[in-house]
Amino acid sequence: MENGQDFVDYYEVLKVNPDCDARKLELAYHYFAKMYHPDNPETADADRFHDVLEAYRALKDPEMRAAYDSTHPRKAARSAYGFPLDGDIGIDEKSALGDAEAHARILLSLYKRRREHAVDPGVVGWFIQEMLGCTDDHFEFHVWYLKSKGLVEVTEQGTIAITIDGVDHVIATSRTKAAEPLLIPQAPPPED
């Protein structure tokens, strides 16, 4: 930024809204630091890791952030999806149903994102985790499952986006749900 260097948008590096609070900033930092850490065999990227560290260092201190913000060209705020899930109640049928609901909500949110932002369809993973209100382990389970089924993918930017199979899944599920109320009136009336 100084000494003739190009302006670096630290908010873009961490994929957060410039008006985000300290908690979201820290969540983003931990997510990307873990992703790009040189010890991560799948997603290691030393340059991006350095960028994430630099961005967090500049934004975590309120005074440094205020100074940075005075030079930052504000960008349009990113929209938030919010829905909390019930707390952890152990692994049972209720937990499995909750996981299915979480998967459906993730897919619907990513479907909506893809429809509204076809050029940039990805959502930052920590943002989805925040939306779900789940632990790191539960979030990793959800992403593992949806990736394994081919319903989501991790983009080159490290975000999560719905795939063609994911779009087809959302549409098929929506058709099934729309047809269910129509089937009830077609049932024969009970005989007296």
KEKE-3310 file (N, C-alpha, C; in steps of 0.2 Angstrom, whole numbers, plus 5000, padded with zeros to 4 digits):
npx = (5004:5010:5024:5023:5017:5003:4986:4980:4966:4961:4949:4944:4953:4951:4938:4927:4914:4917:4911:4911:4911:4923:4923:4918:4928:4939:4935:4935:4949:4954:4949:4954:4968:4970:4966:4976:4988:5005:5007:4995:4991:4982:4978:4988:4995:5007:5009:4996:4993:5002:4996:4984:4988:4994:4983:4974:4982:4983:4969:4964:4968:4960:4964:4973:4965:4955:4964:4967:4954:4952:4958:4952:4942:4926:4916:4901:4891:4891:4878:4869:4865:4855:4852:4849:4853:4846:4855:4868:4863:4868:4871:4859:4843:4836:4847:4852:4842:4843:4855:4852:4843:4852:4860:4851:4848:4860:4862:4851:4854:4867:4862:4854:4863:4871:4862:4859:4872:4880:4893:4901:4899:4903:4903:4911:4918:4918:4908:4896:4897:4895:4882:4875:4878:4887:4899:4917:4920:4907:4904:4914:4910:4898:4902:4911:4902:4893:4902:4907:4896:4896:4888:4893:4907:4924:4930:4942:4945:4944:4931:4915:4904:4889:4886:4883:4876:4871:4863:4853:4849:4843:4832:4825:4821:4813:4803:4797:4793:4783:4774:4769:4758:4748:4746:4739:4725:4720:4719:4708:4692:4688:4679:4663)
npy = (4994:5006:5016:5015:5003:4992:4994:4984:4974:4970:4965:4959:4949:4941:4938:4945:4957:4974:4980:4971:4962:4960:4946:4939:4943:4936:4923:4921:4923:4912:4902:4903:4904:4891:4884:4888:4885:4880:4867:4860:4847:4847:4860:4869:4885:4895:4909:4914:4911:4920:4932:4931:4931:4944:4952:4950:4954:4968:4971:4967:4975:4988:5002:5002:4996:5006:5016:5010:5008:5021:5023:5014:5009:5008:4993:4985:4978:4961:4949:4941:4925:4918:4906:4897:4881:4868:4864:4852:4836:4823:4808:4801:4797:4809:4818:4814:4818:4831:4834:4831:4841:4852:4850:4851:4865:4871:4868:4874:4888:4889:4887:4897:4908:4904:4906:4920:4926:4921:4922:4923:4912:4906:4903:4908:4896:4898:4906:4899:4890:4898:4902:4890:4888:4878:4867:4866:4853:4847:4855:4852:4839:4840:4847:4838:4827:4833:4836:4823:4817:4824:4836:4849:4860:4865:4880:4888:4899:4896:4895:4889:4881:4877:4862:4856:4844:4846:4857:4850:4841:4850:4855:4843:4839:4850:4848:4836:4840:4849:4841:4833:4839:4839:4825:4821:4825:4817:4804:4790:4793:4788:4773:4772)
npz = (5000:5004:4999:4985:4983:4977:4982:4994:4997:5011:5017:5007:5005:5017:5014:5020:5025:5025:5036:5046:5062:5076:5079:5068:5059:5066:5064:5051:5048:5055:5048:5035:5037:5042:5031:5021:5027:5027:5031:5028:5018:5007:5003:5004:5003:5002:4999:4999:5013:5019:5015:5021:5035:5035:5032:5043:5054:5051:5053:5065:5076:5083:5081:5071:5061:5059:5054:5042:5036:5033:5021:5013:4999:5000:4998:4991:5003:5008:5007:5021:5026:5038:5049:5063:5070:5080:5096:5099:5102:5103:5094:5085:5078:5078:5077:5064:5056:5058:5053:5039:5037:5038:5028:5017:5019:5017:5004:4998:5001:4994:4981:4979:4980:4968:4958:4959:4958:4947:4941:4952:4962:4974:4992:5007:5018:5032:5034:5030:5040:5051:5048:5050:5064:5069:5076:5072:5068:5065:5055:5045:5043:5037:5025:5020:5017:5007:4997:4994:4989:4977:4977:4981:4978:4981:4977:4966:4973:4986:4991:4994:4983:4974:4964:4947:4949:4962:4960:4952:4962:4972:4964:4961:4974:4977:4968:4972:4985:4982:4975:4985:4993:4984:4982:4993:4992:4982:4988:4991:4998:5015:5019:5025)
capx = (5000:5014:5030:5021:5014:4996:4982:4978:4959:4962:4943:4943:4958:4947:4931:4922:4911:4921:4908:4910:4913:4929:4922:4918:4935:4943:4932:4938:4956:4956:4947:4959:4974:4970:4966:4982:4994:5009:5006:4989:4993:4978:4976:4993:4997:5011:5007:4989:4994:5005:4991:4979:4991:4995:4976:4972:4986:4981:4962:4962:4969:4955:4967:4976:4959:4953:4968:4966:4948:4952:4960:4948:4936:4920:4913:4895:4890:4889:4872:4870:4860:4855:4847:4852:4850:4846:4861:4870:4859:4870:4870:4853:4839:4835:4853:4853:4837:4845:4860:4848:4840:4857:4862:4846:4848:4866:4861:4847:4858:4871:4858:4852:4869:4873:4857:4860:4879:4883:4900:4905:4894:4905:4902:4916:4916:4916:4901:4891:4897:4892:4875:4873:4879:4889:4906:4921:4919:4901:4904:4918:4906:4893:4906:4914:4897:4891:4907:4908:4890:4896:4883:4896:4914:4928:4932:4949:4946:4943:4925:4911:4899:4885:4888:4877:4872:4868:4857:4848:4846:4838:4826:4821:4819:4808:4797:4794:4789:4778:4769:4766:4751:4744:4744:4734:4718:4719:4718:4701:4689:4687:4672:4659)
capy = (5000:5012:5015:5013:4996:4992:4994:4977:4974:4965:4963:4954:4943:4937:4937:4948:4963:4979:4982:4965:4963:4957:4939:4937:4944:4931:4917:4921:4922:4905:4897:4904:4902:4883:4881:4889:4884:4876:4860:4857:4844:4847:4866:4873:4890:4900:4916:4916:4911:4926:4937:4931:4934:4951:4955:4949:4959:4975:4973:4965:4980:4994:5008:5000:4995:5013:5019:5006:5010:5028:5023:5008:5011:5003:4989:4983:4973:4955:4948:4936:4920:4916:4901:4893:4874:4866:4862:4845:4831:4816:4805:4797:4798:4816:4821:4812:4822:4838:4834:4831:4848:4856:4849:4855:4872:4873:4867:4880:4894:4889:4887:4904:4911:4903:4910:4927:4928:4916:4923:4922:4908:4903:4906:4907:4891:4900:4910:4894:4887:4903:4901:4884:4888:4872:4866:4864:4846:4846:4858:4848:4833:4843:4848:4831:4823:4836:4835:4816:4816:4828:4841:4855:4859:4870:4884:4890:4905:4893:4896:4883:4882:4871:4860:4855:4839:4850:4861:4845:4839:4855:4855:4837:4839:4855:4845:4831:4843:4853:4836:4830:4841:4837:4818:4820:4825:4811:4798:4789:4794:4782:4770:4772)
capz = (5000:5004:4995:4978:4982:4975:4988:4995:5000:5017:5018:5001:5007:5022:5012:5025:5024:5029:5043:5050:5069:5077:5079:5061:5057:5068:5061:5044:5049:5057:5042:5029:5040:5042:5024:5017:5031:5023:5034:5025:5012:5002:5001:5006:4998:5006:4997:5002:5020:5021:5014:5027:5041:5035:5033:5050:5058:5050:5054:5072:5081:5081:5079:5064:5057:5058:5049:5035:5034:5030:5014:5010:4995:5003:4993:4993:5008:5007:5011:5026:5027:5045:5052:5068:5071:5088:5099:5099:5106:5102:5087:5085:5073:5078:5074:5057:5053:5059:5047:5033:5036:5037:5021:5013:5019:5014:4996:4996:5001:4988:4975:4979:4978:4961:4954:4960:4957:4943:4940:4958:4966:4980:4999:5011:5022:5039:5033:5030:5047:5056:5047:5054:5071:5071:5078:5066:5067:5062:5048:5041:5041:5032:5019:5017:5014:5001:4992:4992:4985:4971:4977:4981:4977:4983:4971:4966:4978:4992:4993:4993:4978:4972:4957:4943:4953:4968:4957:4950:4968:4974:4960:4962:4980:4977:4964:4977:4991:4979:4973:4991:4995:4978:4982:4998:4990:4978:4991:4991:5005:5019:5018:5032)
cpx = (5004:5020:5029:5018:5006:4992:4980:4971:4960:4955:4941:4947:4954:4940:4926:4920:4916:4918:4907:4913:4920:4928:4922:4925:4940:4941:4935:4945:4958:4954:4952:4966:4975:4970:4972:4988:4998:5009:5000:4991:4989:4977:4982:4995:5001:5010:5001:4989:4997:5000:4986:4982:4992:4988:4974:4976:4984:4974:4960:4963:4964:4958:4970:4970:4956:4957:4967:4960:4947:4954:4957:4942:4931:4917:4906:4895:4888:4883:4873:4864:4860:4850:4851:4849:4850:4853:4862:4866:4862:4868:4864:4849:4837:4841:4854:4848:4839:4851:4857:4846:4846:4860:4858:4847:4855:4865:4857:4850:4863:4868:4856:4858:4871:4868:4858:4867:4882:4890:4904:4900:4896:4904:4908:4914:4914:4910:4895:4891:4894:4884:4872:4874:4882:4897:4910:4920:4913:4901:4909:4915:4902:4897:4908:4908:4894:4896:4908:4902:4891:4891:4886:4903:4917:4931:4939:4951:4945:4936:4921:4905:4895:4887:4882:4872:4868:4862:4851:4845:4841:4832:4822:4818:4813:4802:4794:4790:4783:4772:4766:4759:4746:4741:4739:4727:4716:4718:4710:4698:4688:4680:4669:4657)
cpy = (5006:5011:5013:5006:4997:4992:4986:4977:4968:4962:4957:4948:4938:4936:4939:4955:4969:4982:4976:4966:4959:4949:4936:4937:4938:4924:4916:4920:4915:4900:4897:4902:4894:4881:4882:4888:4879:4869:4857:4854:4845:4855:4871:4879:4895:4907:4918:4916:4917:4932:4937:4933:4942:4955:4955:4954:4966:4976:4971:4970:4986:5000:5007:4999:5002:5017:5016:5008:5017:5028:5017:5011:5005:4999:4987:4978:4967:4953:4942:4932:4918:4911:4897:4886:4873:4864:4854:4841:4824:4813:4800:4799:4806:4820:4820:4817:4829:4839:4835:4838:4853:4856:4852:4862:4875:4873:4873:4886:4895:4890:4894:4909:4910:4906:4917:4930:4922:4916:4922:4918:4905:4907:4904:4901:4893:4903:4905:4891:4892:4903:4895:4884:4882:4872:4865:4857:4844:4849:4854:4841:4835:4844:4842:4827:4826:4836:4828:4814:4820:4834:4848:4854:4865:4874:4885:4896:4902:4893:4889:4885:4876:4869:4859:4849:4842:4854:4856:4842:4843:4855:4849:4837:4844:4852:4840:4835:4847:4848:4833:4832:4839:4829:4817:4820:4820:4805:4797:4790:4788:4780:4770:4765)
cpz = (5000:5000:4988:4977:4980:4982:4988:4999:5005:5018:5013:5003:5012:5020:5017:5023:5028:5036:5048:5057:5070:5077:5072:5058:5059:5065:5054:5044:5050:5051:5037:5031:5040:5035:5020:5021:5027:5026:5031:5019:5006:4999:5003:5001:5002:5005:5000:5010:5022:5020:5019:5033:5041:5035:5040:5055:5057:5052:5062:5077:5079:5078:5072:5059:5055:5053:5042:5032:5031:5023:5010:5006:4997:4997:4995:4998:5006:5011:5015:5025:5034:5046:5057:5068:5078:5090:5098:5104:5106:5096:5088:5079:5072:5075:5067:5053:5053:5053:5041:5032:5035:5030:5016:5013:5016:5006:4994:4996:4995:4982:4974:4977:4971:4957:4954:4958:4953:4942:4946:4963:4972:4986:5003:5017:5029:5039:5034:5037:5052:5055:5050:5061:5073:5073:5071:5064:5063:5055:5043:5039:5036:5025:5015:5014:5008:4996:4990:4988:4978:4971:4978:4979:4980:4977:4971:4971:4985:4995:4991:4988:4976:4965:4953:4946:4959:4966:4956:4957:4971:4970:4961:4969:4981:4973:4969:4982:4988:4977:4979:4993:4990:4979:4988:4996:4986:4981:4992:4998:5009:5019:5025:5033)
residu = (MET:GLU:ASN:GLY:GLN:ASP:PHE:VAL:ASP:TYR:TYR:GLU:VAL:LEU:LYS:VAL:ASN:PRO:ASP:CYS:ASP:ALA:ARG:LYS:LEU:GLU:LEU:ALA:TYR:HIS:TYR:PHE:ALA:LYS:MET:TYR:HIS:PRO:ASP:ASN:PRO:GLU:THR:ALA:ASP:ALA:ASP:ARG:PHE:HIS:ASP:VAL:LEU:GLU:ALA:TYR:ARG:ALA:LEU:LYS:ASP:PRO:GLU:MET:ARG:ALA:ALA:TYR:ASP:SER:THR:HIS:PRO:ARG:LYS:ALA:ALA:ARG:SER:ALA:TYR:GLY:PHE:PRO:LEU:ASP:GLY:ASP:ILE:GLY:ILE:ASP:GLU:LYS:SER:ALA:LEU:GLY:ASP:ALA:GLU:ALA:HIS:ALA:ARG:ILE:LEU:LEU:SER:LEU:TYR:LYS:ARG:ARG:ARG:GLU:HIS:ALA:VAL:ASP:PRO:GLY:VAL:VAL:GLY:TRP:PHE:ILE:GLN:GLU:MET:LEU:GLY:CYS:THR:ASP:ASP:HIS:PHE:GLU:PHE:HIS:VAL:TRP:TYR:LEU:LYS:SER:LYS:GLY:LEU:VAL:GLU:VAL:THR:GLU:GLN:GLY:THR:ILE:ALA:ILE:THR:ILE:ASP:GLY:VAL:ASP:HIS:VAL:ILE:ALA:THR:SER:ARG:THR:LYS:ALA:ALA:GLU:PRO:LEU:LEU:ILE:PRO:GLN:ALA:PRO:PRO:PRO:GLU:ASP)
# end
